[in-house]
């Protein structure tokens, strides 16, 4: 999930593609702080969370690190470093790599005009170095082009765990299946790729989604990844555009209830704790 202060670099993404000018995102143009989040966690019975960057800026990384230090319910955080700048990346890794709360990095590749951005040499080299540093890489793909490139990145960085955010936004609203299903399976064939179930509310009908809309996509993700390489997330507060926090977890809890206890435990906490829980 995300926390941010409005009007800072943390919300600059709201003024950039692919959401710039989309008035549906206006409710996100305010502060989202621990004070907003803590009652939701208590109500849903969520004990710990992973904070994820919302801006390709060191200011965002530092803000999330500060929150992680101050709140015991933050298991860890996924920050940002300049992956495409070799010297700056190395300097950033020296500066922040010792921060215990830093569990991974992410870059908003979904906002990069070139879908091959993540495959340029310096970026691949930086991501490959994360594994040795005990850090994961969150892959925030959005298009089928992004998903198609993921196996190549994973092959080039075999020691780095790559977490596919939002299952690469399955085409729920359109009721489509391919090529998403096959591309997801190809990504899951790489043993260092992990899937994150999050943000499905805004992949479907924002006003009228149901668990039934999600089930085929959830079941397919579980089938190709297995519970030990799949985790639940929320993408809050972006998810709040189409659902309140409690409703999201109620829907996911209903889906989990049909699964064996060991799979429920892996999806709800085990996978996330293994990937983000420490070095």
MARVO-341068 format. One record per residue (C-alpha): x, y, z; residue number from 1; residue in three letters. Coordinates in nm, 4 decimals. Each point is the difference from the previous one (the first is absolute). Layout:
<pt <X; Y; Z>; NUM; "ALA">
...
END
This chain:
<pt <0.0000; 0.0000; 0.0000>; 1; "UNK">
<pt <0.0947; 0.3658; -0.0260>; 2; "UNK">
<pt <0.0165; 0.3019; 0.2283>; 3; "UNK">
<pt <0.0757; 0.3487; -0.1266>; 4; "UNK">
<pt <-0.0263; 0.3741; 0.0495>; 5; "UNK">
<pt <-0.1978; 0.1799; -0.2683>; 6; "UNK">
<pt <0.1699; 0.2737; -0.1977>; 7; "UNK">
<pt <0.3439; -0.1568; 0.0396>; 8; "UNK">
<pt <0.2043; -0.2145; -0.2344>; 9; "UNK">
<pt <-0.1872; -0.2986; 0.1455>; 10; "UNK">
<pt <-0.3155; 0.0921; -0.1943>; 11; "UNK">
<pt <0.1689; 0.1172; -0.3203>; 12; "UNK">
<pt <-0.1148; -0.3227; -0.1682>; 13; "UNK">
<pt <-0.3561; 0.1341; 0.0024>; 14; "UNK">
<pt <0.1080; 0.2603; -0.2543>; 15; "UNK">
<pt <0.1796; -0.2454; -0.2277>; 16; "UNK">
<pt <-0.1151; -0.2699; -0.2448>; 17; "UNK">
<pt <-0.1881; -0.2260; 0.0214>; 18; "UNK">
<pt <-0.2271; 0.1778; 0.2552>; 19; "UNK">
<pt <0.0649; 0.3683; -0.0754>; 20; "UNK">
<pt <-0.3271; 0.1784; -0.0723>; 21; "UNK">
<pt <-0.2152; -0.2900; 0.1232>; 22; "UNK">
<pt <-0.2396; 0.1671; 0.2432>; 23; "UNK">
<pt <-0.0866; -0.3339; 0.1560>; 24; "UNK">
<pt <0.3333; 0.0236; 0.1835>; 25; "UNK">
<pt <-0.0806; 0.3334; 0.1645>; 26; "UNK">
<pt <-0.0916; -0.1649; 0.3355>; 27; "UNK">
<pt <0.3662; -0.0984; 0.0298>; 28; "UNK">
<pt <0.1192; 0.3600; -0.0054>; 29; "UNK">
<pt <0.0243; 0.0259; 0.3786>; 30; "UNK">
<pt <0.2220; -0.1239; 0.2803>; 31; "UNK">
<pt <-0.0143; -0.3670; 0.0944>; 32; "UNK">
<pt <0.1704; -0.0515; 0.3339>; 33; "UNK">
<pt <0.0326; -0.2645; 0.2723>; 34; "UNK">
<pt <-0.2926; 0.1666; 0.1759>; 35; "UNK">
<pt <-0.2191; -0.0872; -0.3006>; 36; "UNK">
<pt <0.1323; -0.3518; -0.0263>; 37; "UNK">
<pt <0.0163; -0.1333; 0.3537>; 38; "UNK">
<pt <-0.3788; -0.0310; 0.0559>; 39; "UNK">
<pt <-0.0312; -0.1885; -0.3298>; 40; "UNK">
<pt <0.2700; -0.2471; 0.0998>; 41; "UNK">
<pt <-0.1665; -0.0604; 0.3355>; 42; "UNK">
<pt <-0.3395; -0.0490; -0.1624>; 43; "UNK">
<pt <0.1306; -0.2502; -0.2520>; 44; "UNK">
<pt <0.2255; -0.1839; 0.2424>; 45; "UNK">
<pt <0.3147; 0.0808; -0.1948>; 46; "UNK">
<pt <0.3047; -0.0042; 0.2251>; 47; "UNK">
<pt <0.2790; 0.1238; -0.2250>; 48; "UNK">
<pt <0.0341; 0.1672; -0.3383>; 49; "UNK">
<pt <0.2606; 0.0721; -0.2658>; 50; "UNK">
<pt <0.0195; 0.3616; -0.1131>; 51; "UNK">
<pt <0.0749; 0.0489; -0.3701>; 52; "UNK">
<pt <0.1421; 0.3015; -0.1793>; 53; "UNK">
<pt <-0.2252; 0.2304; -0.1978>; 54; "UNK">
<pt <0.2689; 0.2269; -0.1459>; 55; "UNK">
<pt <0.3278; -0.0529; -0.1805>; 56; "UNK">
<pt <0.1780; 0.2253; 0.2465>; 57; "UNK">
<pt <0.2286; -0.0377; 0.2991>; 58; "UNK">
<pt <-0.2322; 0.2275; 0.1978>; 59; "UNK">
<pt <-0.2647; -0.2702; -0.0145>; 60; "UNK">
<pt <0.2471; -0.2679; 0.1091>; 61; "UNK">
<pt <0.1058; 0.2080; 0.2977>; 62; "UNK">
<pt <-0.3595; 0.0764; 0.0986>; 63; "UNK">
<pt <-0.0945; -0.3687; -0.0013>; 64; "UNK">
<pt <0.3120; -0.0945; 0.1942>; 65; "UNK">
<pt <-0.1005; 0.2526; 0.2640>; 66; "UNK">
<pt <-0.3470; -0.1520; 0.0258>; 67; "UNK">
<pt <0.1486; -0.3483; 0.0281>; 68; "UNK">
<pt <0.2215; 0.1085; 0.2889>; 69; "UNK">
<pt <-0.2928; 0.1571; 0.1849>; 70; "UNK">
<pt <-0.2663; -0.2697; -0.0394>; 71; "UNK">
<pt <0.0384; -0.3616; 0.1082>; 72; "UNK">
<pt <-0.2780; -0.1107; -0.2360>; 73; "UNK">
<pt <0.2237; 0.0763; -0.2999>; 74; "UNK">
<pt <0.1699; -0.3287; -0.0873>; 75; "UNK">
<pt <0.2178; 0.1733; -0.2572>; 76; "UNK">
<pt <-0.0059; 0.2367; -0.2945>; 77; "UNK">
<pt <0.0695; -0.0036; -0.3722>; 78; "UNK">
<pt <0.1836; 0.3152; -0.0975>; 79; "UNK">
<pt <0.1623; 0.1519; -0.3067>; 80; "UNK">
<pt <0.3542; 0.0530; -0.1217>; 81; "UNK">
<pt <0.1136; 0.1294; -0.3421>; 82; "UNK">
<pt <0.0407; -0.3346; -0.1747>; 83; "UNK">
<pt <0.0922; 0.1529; -0.3362>; 84; "UNK">
<pt <0.2908; 0.2032; 0.1407>; 85; "UNK">
<pt <0.2770; -0.2428; 0.0909>; 86; "UNK">
<pt <0.2008; 0.2307; 0.2258>; 87; "UNK">
<pt <-0.3023; 0.1511; 0.1734>; 88; "UNK">
<pt <-0.1495; -0.3446; 0.0538>; 89; "UNK">
<pt <0.3174; -0.1300; 0.1594>; 90; "UNK">
<pt <0.0192; 0.3071; 0.2225>; 91; "UNK">
<pt <-0.3642; -0.0448; 0.1006>; 92; "UNK">
<pt <0.0525; -0.3665; 0.0790>; 93; "UNK">
<pt <0.2942; 0.0893; 0.2234>; 94; "UNK">
<pt <-0.2067; 0.2671; 0.1720>; 95; "UNK">
<pt <-0.3265; -0.1860; 0.0515>; 96; "UNK">
<pt <0.0958; -0.3666; -0.0334>; 97; "UNK">
<pt <0.0670; -0.0304; 0.3704>; 98; "UNK">
<pt <-0.3475; 0.1229; 0.0943>; 99; "UNK">
<pt <-0.1688; -0.3018; 0.1527>; 100; "UNK">
<pt <-0.3453; 0.1110; -0.1102>; 101; "UNK">
<pt <0.1001; 0.0137; -0.3684>; 102; "UNK">
<pt <-0.1141; -0.3314; -0.1513>; 103; "UNK">
<pt <-0.0150; 0.0831; -0.3682>; 104; "UNK">
<pt <-0.0045; 0.2588; -0.2758>; 105; "UNK">
<pt <-0.2505; 0.1026; -0.2629>; 106; "UNK">
<pt <-0.0055; 0.2343; -0.2979>; 107; "UNK">
<pt <-0.3201; 0.1207; -0.1677>; 108; "UNK">
<pt <0.0666; -0.1859; -0.3226>; 109; "UNK">
<pt <-0.3710; 0.0298; -0.0798>; 110; "UNK">
<pt <0.0572; 0.3748; -0.0492>; 111; "UNK">
<pt <0.3048; -0.0399; -0.2241>; 112; "UNK">
<pt <-0.0862; 0.0628; -0.3690>; 113; "UNK">
<pt <0.2367; -0.2771; -0.1097>; 114; "UNK">
<pt <-0.1104; -0.3495; 0.1114>; 115; "UNK">
<pt <0.3621; -0.1070; -0.0441>; 116; "UNK">
<pt <0.1172; 0.2462; 0.2661>; 117; "UNK">
<pt <0.0391; -0.2755; 0.2554>; 118; "UNK">
<pt <0.2159; -0.2058; -0.2377>; 119; "UNK">
<pt <0.2722; 0.2594; -0.0610>; 120; "UNK">
<pt <0.3409; -0.1172; 0.1118>; 121; "UNK">
<pt <0.0548; 0.2249; 0.3024>; 122; "UNK">
<pt <-0.3479; -0.0747; 0.1353>; 123; "UNK">
<pt <0.0418; -0.3752; -0.0395>; 124; "UNK">
<pt <0.3420; 0.0141; 0.1642>; 125; "UNK">
<pt <-0.1453; 0.1954; 0.2939>; 126; "UNK">
<pt <-0.2897; -0.2412; 0.0471>; 127; "UNK">
<pt <0.2412; -0.2942; -0.0191>; 128; "UNK">
<pt <0.1968; 0.1511; 0.2888>; 129; "UNK">
<pt <-0.3051; 0.0159; 0.2254>; 130; "UNK">
<pt <-0.0009; -0.3713; 0.0694>; 131; "UNK">
<pt <0.3484; 0.0096; 0.1516>; 132; "UNK">
<pt <-0.1114; 0.2950; 0.2129>; 133; "UNK">
<pt <-0.3003; -0.1960; 0.1299>; 134; "UNK">
<pt <-0.2492; 0.2211; -0.1823>; 135; "UNK">
<pt <-0.2931; -0.0838; -0.2264>; 136; "UNK">
<pt <-0.1155; 0.1934; -0.3048>; 137; "UNK">
<pt <-0.3688; 0.0896; -0.0351>; 138; "UNK">
<pt <-0.1062; -0.0072; -0.3663>; 139; "UNK">
<pt <-0.2950; 0.2343; -0.0520>; 140; "UNK">
<pt <-0.1014; -0.1063; -0.3489>; 141; "UNK">
<pt <-0.3233; 0.1191; -0.1547>; 142; "UNK">
<pt <-0.0084; -0.1010; -0.3657>; 143; "UNK">
<pt <0.0383; -0.3353; -0.1690>; 144; "UNK">
<pt <0.3335; 0.1302; -0.1331>; 145; "UNK">
<pt <0.1190; 0.0355; 0.3586>; 146; "UNK">
<pt <-0.1110; -0.3517; 0.0876>; 147; "UNK">
<pt <0.1618; -0.1452; -0.3126>; 148; "UNK">
<pt <0.3374; 0.1484; 0.0985>; 149; "UNK">
<pt <-0.0016; -0.1289; 0.3558>; 150; "UNK">
<pt <0.1404; -0.3499; -0.0720>; 151; "UNK">
<pt <0.2968; 0.1516; -0.1819>; 152; "UNK">
<pt <0.0760; 0.2256; 0.2970>; 153; "UNK">
<pt <-0.0360; -0.2906; 0.2415>; 154; "UNK">
<pt <0.2413; -0.2132; -0.2024>; 155; "UNK">
<pt <0.2549; 0.2812; 0.0028>; 156; "UNK">
<pt <-0.0295; 0.0419; 0.3796>; 157; "UNK">
<pt <-0.0364; -0.3556; 0.1338>; 158; "UNK">
<pt <0.1126; 0.0848; 0.3532>; 159; "UNK">
<pt <-0.2500; 0.2843; 0.0437>; 160; "UNK">
<pt <-0.3601; -0.0652; 0.1039>; 161; "UNK">
<pt <-0.2311; 0.1958; -0.2303>; 162; "UNK">
<pt <-0.3474; 0.0716; 0.1374>; 163; "UNK">
<pt <-0.2667; 0.0539; -0.2669>; 164; "UNK">
<pt <-0.2265; 0.2715; 0.1391>; 165; "UNK">
<pt <-0.3769; -0.0238; -0.0558>; 166; "UNK">
<pt <0.0449; -0.3161; -0.2103>; 167; "UNK">
<pt <0.0743; 0.2502; -0.2792>; 168; "UNK">
<pt <-0.3582; 0.1309; 0.0074>; 169; "UNK">
<pt <-0.2022; -0.2879; -0.1481>; 170; "UNK">
<pt <-0.2645; 0.1108; -0.2552>; 171; "UNK">
<pt <-0.2946; -0.0580; 0.2329>; 172; "UNK">
<pt <-0.2116; 0.2938; -0.1183>; 173; "UNK">
<pt <0.0104; -0.1218; -0.3594>; 174; "UNK">
<pt <-0.0643; -0.3591; 0.1035>; 175; "UNK">
<pt <0.3057; -0.1040; -0.2005>; 176; "UNK">
<pt <0.2380; -0.2826; 0.0714>; 177; "UNK">
<pt <0.2731; -0.0110; -0.2607>; 178; "UNK">
<pt <0.2787; 0.0868; -0.0429>; 179; "UNK">
<pt <0.0133; 0.0814; 0.3734>; 180; "UNK">
<pt <-0.0473; -0.3613; 0.1138>; 181; "UNK">
<pt <0.2774; -0.1461; -0.2141>; 182; "UNK">
<pt <0.2379; 0.2872; 0.0707>; 183; "UNK">
<pt <-0.0576; -0.0368; 0.3739>; 184; "UNK">
<pt <0.0775; -0.3700; -0.0248>; 185; "UNK">
<pt <0.3205; 0.0759; -0.1892>; 186; "UNK">
<pt <0.1031; 0.2468; 0.2706>; 187; "UNK">
<pt <-0.0789; -0.2567; 0.2705>; 188; "UNK">
<pt <0.2269; -0.2515; -0.1767>; 189; "UNK">
<pt <0.2925; 0.2061; 0.1292>; 190; "UNK">
<pt <0.0614; -0.1201; 0.3566>; 191; "UNK">
<pt <0.1105; 0.3441; 0.1211>; 192; "UNK">
<pt <-0.3309; 0.1669; -0.0938>; 193; "UNK">
<pt <-0.2667; 0.0415; 0.2699>; 194; "UNK">
<pt <-0.3561; 0.1232; -0.0547>; 195; "UNK">
<pt <-0.1760; 0.2639; 0.2091>; 196; "UNK">
<pt <-0.3812; -0.0006; 0.0039>; 197; "UNK">
<pt <-0.0853; 0.3673; 0.0381>; 198; "UNK">
<pt <-0.1883; 0.2785; -0.1718>; 199; "UNK">
<pt <-0.2600; -0.2245; -0.1610>; 200; "UNK">
<pt <-0.2801; 0.2394; 0.1011>; 201; "UNK">
<pt <0.1089; 0.2533; -0.2602>; 202; "UNK">
<pt <0.0553; -0.2686; -0.2640>; 203; "UNK">
<pt <-0.3733; -0.0677; -0.0142>; 204; "UNK">
<pt <-0.3210; 0.1975; 0.0267>; 205; "UNK">
<pt <0.0849; 0.2555; 0.2680>; 206; "UNK">
<pt <-0.3619; 0.0348; 0.1083>; 207; "UNK">
<pt <-0.1235; -0.3581; -0.0240>; 208; "UNK">
<pt <0.2848; -0.2524; 0.0237>; 209; "UNK">
<pt <-0.0520; -0.3305; 0.1800>; 210; "UNK">
<pt <0.2234; -0.2848; 0.1083>; 211; "UNK">
<pt <-0.1501; -0.2048; -0.2835>; 212; "UNK">
<pt <0.1646; 0.2416; -0.2443>; 213; "UNK">
<pt <0.3375; -0.0666; 0.1594>; 214; "UNK">
<pt <-0.0164; -0.3741; 0.0556>; 215; "UNK">
<pt <0.1225; -0.1233; -0.3420>; 216; "UNK">
<pt <0.3010; 0.2304; 0.0182>; 217; "UNK">
<pt <0.0755; -0.0870; 0.3630>; 218; "UNK">
<pt <-0.0308; -0.3720; -0.0656>; 219; "UNK">
<pt <0.2277; 0.0237; -0.3040>; 220; "UNK">
<pt <0.2623; 0.1949; 0.1948>; 221; "UNK">
<pt <-0.0079; -0.2594; 0.2777>; 222; "UNK">
<pt <0.0273; -0.2788; -0.2563>; 223; "UNK">
<pt <0.3084; 0.1370; -0.1734>; 224; "UNK">
<pt <0.1857; 0.1452; 0.3004>; 225; "UNK">
<pt <-0.1104; -0.2211; 0.2874>; 226; "UNK">
<pt <-0.0743; 0.1434; 0.3419>; 227; "UNK">
<pt <0.3679; 0.0200; 0.0985>; 228; "UNK">
<pt <0.0658; 0.2495; -0.2810>; 229; "UNK">
<pt <-0.3184; 0.2014; 0.0337>; 230; "UNK">
<pt <-0.1023; 0.2621; 0.2575>; 231; "UNK">
<pt <-0.2957; 0.2227; 0.0808>; 232; "UNK">
<pt <0.0280; 0.3771; -0.0153>; 233; "UNK">
<pt <-0.2388; 0.2922; -0.0017>; 234; "UNK">
<pt <0.1393; 0.2896; -0.2059>; 235; "UNK">
<pt <-0.1715; 0.2285; 0.2513>; 236; "UNK">
<pt <-0.0847; 0.2879; -0.0299>; 237; "UNK">
<pt <-0.0227; -0.0369; -0.3799>; 238; "UNK">
<pt <-0.2314; -0.2954; 0.0581>; 239; "UNK">
<pt <-0.2335; 0.2330; 0.1927>; 240; "UNK">
<pt <-0.1072; 0.1499; -0.3314>; 241; "UNK">
<pt <-0.2068; -0.3143; -0.0524>; 242; "UNK">
<pt <-0.0305; -0.1633; 0.3413>; 243; "UNK">
<pt <0.0430; 0.0633; 0.3674>; 244; "UNK">
<pt <0.2833; -0.1857; 0.1710>; 245; "UNK">
<pt <-0.2251; -0.2350; 0.1934>; 246; "UNK">
<pt <-0.1929; -0.1079; -0.3081>; 247; "UNK">
<pt <0.3222; -0.0839; -0.1830>; 248; "UNK">
<pt <0.1184; -0.2248; 0.2805>; 249; "UNK">
<pt <-0.3434; -0.1573; 0.0416>; 250; "UNK">
<pt <0.0040; -0.0994; -0.3680>; 251; "UNK">
<pt <0.3515; -0.1381; 0.0159>; 252; "UNK">
<pt <-0.0825; -0.1776; 0.3253>; 253; "UNK">
<pt <-0.2958; -0.1705; -0.1646>; 254; "UNK">
<pt <0.2263; -0.1226; -0.2803>; 255; "UNK">
<pt <0.2571; -0.1225; 0.2514>; 256; "UNK">
<pt <-0.2631; -0.1905; 0.1958>; 257; "UNK">
<pt <-0.0277; -0.2598; -0.2768>; 258; "UNK">
<pt <0.3722; -0.0812; 0.0178>; 259; "UNK">
<pt <0.1929; -0.2352; 0.2319>; 260; "UNK">
<pt <0.1327; 0.1632; 0.3190>; 261; "UNK">
<pt <0.3636; -0.0133; -0.1119>; 262; "UNK">
<pt <-0.0822; 0.1865; -0.3199>; 263; "UNK">
<pt <-0.2067; 0.2556; 0.1900>; 264; "UNK">
<pt <0.2941; 0.0665; 0.2324>; 265; "UNK">
<pt <0.2466; 0.0378; -0.2859>; 266; "UNK">
<pt <-0.2205; 0.2412; -0.1934>; 267; "UNK">
<pt <-0.1032; 0.2099; 0.2985>; 268; "UNK">
<pt <0.3405; 0.0372; 0.1638>; 269; "UNK">
<pt <0.2591; -0.2706; -0.0691>; 270; "UNK">
<pt <0.1126; 0.1051; -0.3468>; 271; "UNK">
<pt <0.0117; 0.3687; 0.0886>; 272; "UNK">
<pt <0.1966; -0.0664; 0.3181>; 273; "UNK">
<pt <0.2522; -0.2102; -0.1911>; 274; "UNK">
<pt <0.0485; 0.2570; -0.2757>; 275; "UNK">
<pt <-0.0172; 0.3193; 0.2055>; 276; "UNK">
<pt <0.0542; -0.1149; 0.3551>; 277; "UNK">
<pt <0.3723; 0.0340; 0.0475>; 278; "UNK">
<pt <0.3505; -0.0656; -0.1178>; 279; "UNK">
END
